[in-house]
Amino acid sequence: MARFTEIDTSSIYEIGSRFLEHCLQSDGSLIHKDMSVWSLDNLERLRKTFTESPDTGDRTFTDKFADQIRPAGKDISRLAAEVLAVYFLFPSNVGVVRKKDLVGQVLGWAEEELPSDCLIAKAFAQGIGSAGQGYNTRRPFEIAFLIEFSIAWKRLTEDERAATAIDPWKFMEMVDSIDGAEASQLRHMLLHILFPDSFERIASGKHKRQIVESFKPVLDGVIPDSIDQCLLAIRKRLKELLGSNDLDFYRMPLKEVWSESGESGDDAVATDYLRYKKQVVLYGPPGTGKTYRANKIAEQHIRSALLSKVGPREYFQMEKEGNIDLKISSRIHRLQMHPAYGYEDFVRGLHINSNGATEYRLGFLPDLVEKMAGDDPDIPHVLILDEMNRTDLSRTLGECFSLLENRDKEISLPGRDSSGNQFSLRIPSNLFIIGTMNLIDQSVEQIDFALRRRFLWEYCGFNSDDLLSASKERWEKEGGRIAWDRIEGDFIKLAKAATALNNKIHTSRYLGEQYEIGHAYLLDTVTFLKDEIESGRPQSFLWDRRGRAKKPVELTWKVSIKPLLHEYLSGLDDTIRKNEISELAGVFLSVSMESD
């Protein structure tokens, strides 16, 4: 059973049952008794007014939706409100106030209100999992997908609907027959909400594939056909091994095996890249968490290999005894690169011995390879080259340049040790390399092209979900006296302001994408807010009622972001620099109080 039980989500699953019974199997309503809302005729009219008449302007979703839906009449407004209600059931990263406001606003076009005591209002108070910011930006696509699915369902015969409604796998096939299902997060949400005993609370197909890849060893070679059936088989096997029904792939001890990120489906797949190529570079602006992520990727990669090697029973026993973390940390090696670091440090160089004579000595990499010699070759070691482009990379790597593509092939190095022995070097197949690179230090285009092709490259830019996740983690770590869910809305607006600032930086004639402000520069807002609350308990937190920044955001701008931008623009005329920074401040220090 994959039902989410950390909080009371029973109302969400009850709405799912009502949706299947009253809206899909008949033409009823989620809100009104004895009213036909989900009829085929209404659905086709909604498709015509919304899906077939897209508004691609720059206005907010609400403004565009109003112009599309209101002229179609009350019946379509009621249906549109309930479609939005289904859209909002799963995500926990949309606040309850926003969910109620938007559904209530659309009902208002039918001259009705969302009853405060209705089951939908209760269901909106919780969420099953994060859908990521991408779910909001793709809202028109997700809504169109729900409309198309509902129309296709209504066109089934009564017998086909009856058989499909009680069979989760037939239902999955029906959902997957709709164009765009493979790209829709709502596809995964619907399956879980309607059949929580068969489908995981996972809104990302990418995450599902990563989980199956990581947990395949527990299936002992018996692999079901579909990803979702694999997940169910994995859950049943893990239940046997761990003796628990309370398993969640986004919680310990399962999450650490497959993921270096959160619940959102928006994250990248550098872990997969590492498996493919053995060498990956995470590159982007400063402050976007590249080093932190490199460590998480390394941890997850080693965990997955350990699970495969020792088997699930021994792995989870080691996890329970606290031995896994030690095994992992001993296999992660971090090297901070800098301009003075070179070939002599990394491969081999001349040193003065105790007798005053010079001799060749091996550097960091050969020493690491030698230490790995006694380890299990099936368990990875991961070398993190932090800020790798701060050194002359081609020179530093030397002979490793070709060995990156010829693992386990040994080559001779120039020079001999004091005993006259020839040096040699090889890179074992279980040594994986993750590099990090700040675009601001040196452009990626300046890296040797022959070296570039030896790595896979993943861009790490500002990500609003990363900002929210890191802010929540710091808030709870620092012991904020107010519950996170009370301030989350203000931090969502901070993420919106940061996104607007970075969009402005991207289009600036003096800056550009490589000067993007990473989320690490915004995290001091957490500490500033905590201090404000402890000194006076403000009525609002980061923004006033007009959307103007309050002291914590102003301080973040003053001591973190503005000095950085001043440095970036230091080569410009003083007047131009001041005007540019003033424009950027205007974008960051005010935010619309309306959400899209």
N, C-alpha and C positions, 0 to 999 in steps of 0.2 A: 504494500500500500504506500503510495507516494503522496498522500494528503499532507498538507502543510499544517503542523500542529503546534508550532511554537507560540502562536497566538490564536485566538478564536476566529477561525475563517469559515465556520459552519454556514454563515449566511451567504458567503460567496458560492459555496457548493450547492446550497439550496436554490439560489438564483439560477445556477447552471441546470439543475434538474427542471426548474420551471421553464427555462428557455427551451429546453428540448421538448418538454411535454406540451406546453401551452402555446409556444410561438412557432416551433418547427412542425410538430405533429398536428397542431391545429393552427388557427389564425389569430390566436388570442393576444394577450398583452402581458408585459412584465409589471406594469403599474396599475392598469385599470381592470376591474372585474367586468366580465360580460361585455367586452368591447373587442371588435375585430381590428387589430393593428397590423399584424404580420401576414397579411394576405398577399397572394401572388400579385394582384393588381397594384397594391400599394408599393410593393417592392420594385416592380417594374417602373412605376412612376418615379420612385426615388432614384433609381438608376438613371432614368432619362434626365432628371433635373440636376443630379449631382455628378455621376460618373461620366455621362456622355456630354456634359456641359462644364468642363473643368474651368476654374478660374485660376490662371497662372500669375496673377498680379502679386505685388509685394505686400499687400495688406495682411493683417492677422487672419488666422484660420476662422475665427468667430465672425469677423466682418464679411469674409467671402461666403461662409456657410449661410449666414443670414440672407444675403442677396440671392443665393441659390434656392434655399428651402422655403422661406416665408411666402413667396408668391405662389407656391404649389398648394397651399391650403393647410387646414388644421390636421387632416389625416396624415399628411406627409411630415408635418412638424412632429406629431406624436411618434411616428415611426423613427424619424431621425433622432429624436431624443433617446429612444430605447436602443437604437444601434450604438449611439455613443455610450450608453450605460454598459452594454456588452463589451465595447472597446475598453472601458475603464475598469472592468472587474478585476483583472489580474494584476496590473502594475502597482507596485508599492512606491514607486518613485514619482507619482503624481499625488499631490496632497488631497485630503478629503474635501477641503473647502473648494478647491478648484474643480474637482469632479462634480460636486453638487451644484456649484454655480453654473457650469456650462450646460449640464443636462437640464437644470431648472430654467436657464435662459432659453433654450430651444423649446421646452414645454410652454414657456411664456408666449411663444409665437402662435400657439394654439389656445391662448388665453387660459392656461392651466398652470398649476404649481406642482413641484415635486413634494408629495406629502412627507413631513418630517418623520413619521412613524412607519413609512413603507420599508420593505425589506431591502430595496436597492440603497436607500440612504444608510441603512445599517451596514450593508456590505461595503460601501465606499469608505467606511472608517478604517478598514484594513487593506491589505494587499497580499498577494501570494509571493511575489518576487519582483525584482527590478527588471524593467524592460529596456533601460538605457534611454538616453536622450534621442537616439535615432528613431525610437518608436513614436515620439512626438513629432519629429520633423517629417516622418513618413505617414502621418495620420491620414491624409486623403487616400493613399494607396491601401492602407489597412482597412479603412472603412469600405472602400470599393470592393475589396476582397470579401468582406463579410456579406455585402449585398449580393455579390455574384454567387457565393456559396448558398445563401438562403434561397435565391431564385432557382438554382439548380436542384436544391432539395425539394422545393415545392413542385417541381416538374416530375419527380419520381412518382410511381404508382403508390397507392396506399399500402399494398403489400410490401413493396420495396422499402418504403419508409419504416414500416413496422419492423422488418428484419434488420435494417441497418441501425435503428435506434437502440437495439439491445446487444449489438455486436461491436465492440470497440475497434476491431480490425477492419470490419466492413465500413464503419464510420470513417476511419482513417483513410481508406481507399477513396471514399466519396470526397473527403476534403482535399485530398491530393490530386483529384481529377480536375480541380479548378485551376485555371491559368494563374500563374504567379504564386502558387502555394509554396514552392520551394524557397521563395524570398520573403514570405510573410511570417512575422512573429506571431500574429494572431492565430495562425494555423496551429502552433504549438500550445498557445494559451487555451484555445477552444478544446483541444483534445484533453488537456489536463482537467479543466473545470468540469467538463461533461463526464469524463471517465478517469477520475483521480486514482483509481485502483490499478490502472493499466499504463498511464502516461505520467512522466515526471513533470515536476513544476519547473520546467526549463523552457525559456522563451527563445532559445537560440539553437538553430540547427548546427551551427559551428561547435557549440559547447557539447551537444549530444555526440557529435562525431569524435571530439577529443576524449570524452569520457569512455566511449566504447573502445577507442584505440588504447587507452591507458589500462582499462580493466579487463581486456580480453583474456589475460591469463586465468582469471577465475572461472572461465567458461569451459576450460579443459578441451578446447578445440571444437566444441559444438556451438557453432555460430548461427543464430537465426537469420532470416532473410533481411528484415528491415531494421533500421537503426533503433526504432522504438521497441521492437520486440527484443532486440539485444539488451537494451536498457532494463527491461522487465526481467529478463533472464539473469542479468548481472545483479539486480536488486535481490532476487530470490536466493541467489548463491551467497551474496554477502550477508543476508539475514541468517543463513545457516552457519556461516563461518563466525560471525560476530555475536550471534545469539540475541539479536535486537531487531525490533520493528522500527525503531526510531532512527532511521538512516536518512541522511540528506546529502546529496552530492555537492551542495554548497556549504557544508559544515564539516568540521573535523570528525573523524579522521580521513574522510573520503576526499575532500576538496584538495588537500595538499598533494594527492597523488596525481591529479590531472590538470590543475589550474594554477596560474600565477596571478589571476585577476579576480574580479567580482562576478555578480550574477548577470550583469548586462551582456547582451549579445553583440556589443559594438567593438569589443576588444580585438586586437590583432592576433596572429597565430605564429609568433616567433618560435614557440616550442616545436611546432611542426617543421619549421624551416631548419631548426637545429638538427632534427632527425634526418632531413633530406641531405643537407650539405655539410654538416659538422662545423661550419663556420658561419656566424651571423653577426651583422653589425646593426646596432640600434642607433639611429642618428636623428638629430633634430635640434631645436633651440635649447638653450640652457633651462634647467628647472622643470623639465618634463618627466622626471623620474626614471631616466634611462638606467642609472646604476642600480637603483632599487629593483627595477624590473628585471635587469640582467641576473641579479641574485635569485629572484623568484623563479625565473625560467630555469636556472641551473638546479635549484632545489627540486622543482617539479620533474625535470628530466631524470635526475638521479633516483628520485622516489619511484617513478614508473619502472625504471630498470630493476630496482631492488624488488619490487612486487613481482615482476616477471621472473626474476632469478630465484628467489627463495620461496615463492609461492604465497598465496594470500594468507594461509593460516599462520605461517611463521612470520610474515611481514606484520600482520596486525598484532601478533603477540609481542614482537619487537617494539612496535608503536606503543603498546600498552605499558611496556617496561621502560620506555623512555630512551631506547637505544638507537632509534632511527636518526634523530637529529645529529648525534655525534658522528654517525657513519656518513651523513650528508656533508656536514661542515668540513670533515677531513678531506673531502673530494672537491671542494670549491677553492680555487686559488685566484686571488685578486691582485692585479699588478697595476699600480697607478703610473701611467705614462707621463712624461714631461720632456721639455726640450733637451735636457742634458742626458736623457736616457738613450742609449745607443746599442749597436751591435755587440760591443765589448761586454755590456751588462746582460744582454739577452742570450747571446749564443756563446761566444768565447772571446777572451781578450788577454793582453799582457798585464801581468801583475808582478810586483816585487816581492820575492820570498824572504824568509827569515835570514837568509845569507846575503841579502842585498842584490842577488841576481834577479833577472827578469825571467818569467816563465808564463806559458799560456795556462789559463784556467777556464774551465767551463762556466757558462753563465746560467741564468735563471732557468731557461727552458730545458737544456740537457740535464740539469740537476733535478728538475721536476720529473722528467721521463725516467731517470734512474730511481727515484723514490717510488714511482708507480710500478716498477718492475715486479715487486712482490705482491701486488694487489690482484684481485680477481679481474681478469680482462673483460668480463661481461658487464661490469659495473662502471659507468662513466666517471671520468674526472672532467671538470669544467674549468677552463682558464678564462678569467674575465680581464680583458685589456681595457682599462678605464681611460677615457679620453685619448684614444689611440692615435688620433691625428695630431696631437701636440708634439710628437716625435717625428723624425724622418723615418716613416714606417718601412719603406722599401729597404733602406739601409739597415734598420734595426732587425728586420726579419732575416736578411741575408739568405743562407741556404734553405731556410724554412719556406721560402717563397715557393719552391717547387715541391717540397715535401707536403704542403697542405693538400695537394692533389694526389700524392703518392704515399698514402699512409703505410706504415710498417716497412717502407723501403729505406735502407740505410745508406747514407752517403758519408764520404770522408771530409773532414774539415781541415783547412790549412793549419800547420803548426803541430807541435808535439809537446807532451808534458815533460817534466824534469827528468823522467826516466826514459824518455825517447819514444813513448808510446803514441801512436797515431790517434787523433781524436776522430770520433764518428758521431753521427746524429741520425735519429729517426723520430717520427711522430707516430705514436701508437694509435690504433684505430679507435680506442676508447677515450681519447683526449679530444674534447670539444672546446671550441673557442667562441666566446661572445665578446665583441668589441662594442664600446660606446663612443660616440663622436658628437661633439657640439658643432653645429653648423657655423656658429659665430666665430669659432677659432680658425677654421679653415674650410673652404668649400669642398663638398664631396667631389665635385668635378675635378679637383686638383689631385685626387688620389690616382696613382698609377692604374691604368686601365687593366693591365694584366693582373694586378693585385685585386682590383674590384671584382673580377669574374670568379675569384676564389672564395668570395663571400656572398651570401644572400643578404639583402638590405631591407630593413624595415624602418619606415619613418615613424618617429614618436613626437607628435606635436601636442599642443594643448588639448586636453580632453575634459569636458565639463563633468563627466561621470567620475573621472579620477580625482578632480578637485573635490567633489561632494564626498566621495569615499574617504579621501585623506583627511578632509575636514572633520568628518564624523569620528574617524579613528582618533584624531588628536583631541577632539572635544571630550570624548569619553576617557581618553588616557589622562588628560589634565584634570578630570573630575569636575566638569562643569555642573553647576548646581541646578540647572534647568535641563529637562529631558530633551534629547536631540530632536524629537519630532516637533517640539514647539518652535525651534529655530530653523528647522530644515528649509522652510519656505524662503526665509531670508537668504540662506546660502544658495538656494536654487537661483535666486535673483542675482546673487554675486557671480555665479557661474554665467548667467546671461550677460551681465555687464562685462565680464572678462572676455566672453566670446565676441561681443560687439567691439571691444578694444582691439582684440587681435584681428578682427576683420578689417578694422581701420588701419592697423599696422600693415596688413597684407597689401592694401591698395595705396599706401603712402608712397609718394615719389622719392622719399628720403630713406625709407626703411625697406620693408618686404617680409616675406614669410620667415626668413631665417632670424628675424628679430622678434618673433613671437614671444609673448610673456608666458612662461611655463607656470603650471599651477603651484609649484613650490614657492614662488614669490608671493602667493596670495594667502598662504597658510598662517601667517602671523595675524591675520584677521581673527582667527580663533582665539588666540591669547588676548588680543586687544578687547574682544567682546567679553571674554571671561572676566577680565579686570573691571570692565564697565558694569557688568551685572553685580559683581561682588561689592562694588562701591555705591551702587544706587538703584539697581533693578529697573532699568528703563522700560517704558511702556512698549516701545518697539525696539528692534535689535540693530539691524544693519541699515535700514532704510526708513525714512519717514513716510507719511501717508501720500506724499506727492512723488515718491520714488527718488528722493535726494539722499545721498550718502550720509550716514551718521558717522560719529567719531571713529569707530573701529575700521571702517572702510577708508575714511579720510587719512588715518594714520598709515594704513597699508600703502596707500598711494604716495604719501609724503616720504616715508622712510624706506620703502622697498622698490616700488615701481618707478616713480619719478626720477630718482638718482640713476637708475639703470638706463632709462630712456635718455637722460641727459648725457650719459657716457656714449651711448650709441650715436647720438647726434652731435658729438663734440666737434666734429670737423666743419660744421656749418656756421654761417653767419649768425651772430648772437640773436638778432631779431627773428630770423627764420626759425632758429631752434626754439625760441620762446613761443612763437606762434604755433609751431607744430605740437609742442608739449601741451599748450593750452587747449588745442583742439582735441587731443587724446584724453586730457583730463575731463573735458566736457562729455565725452562718450562714456568714460568709465564711472564717473561720479554721479550719474543719474540713470535710472532704469525705469522702463515702463512697468506700471503696477498691474498691467494686463498680461496674461500668458497667451501664447498662441494656441 
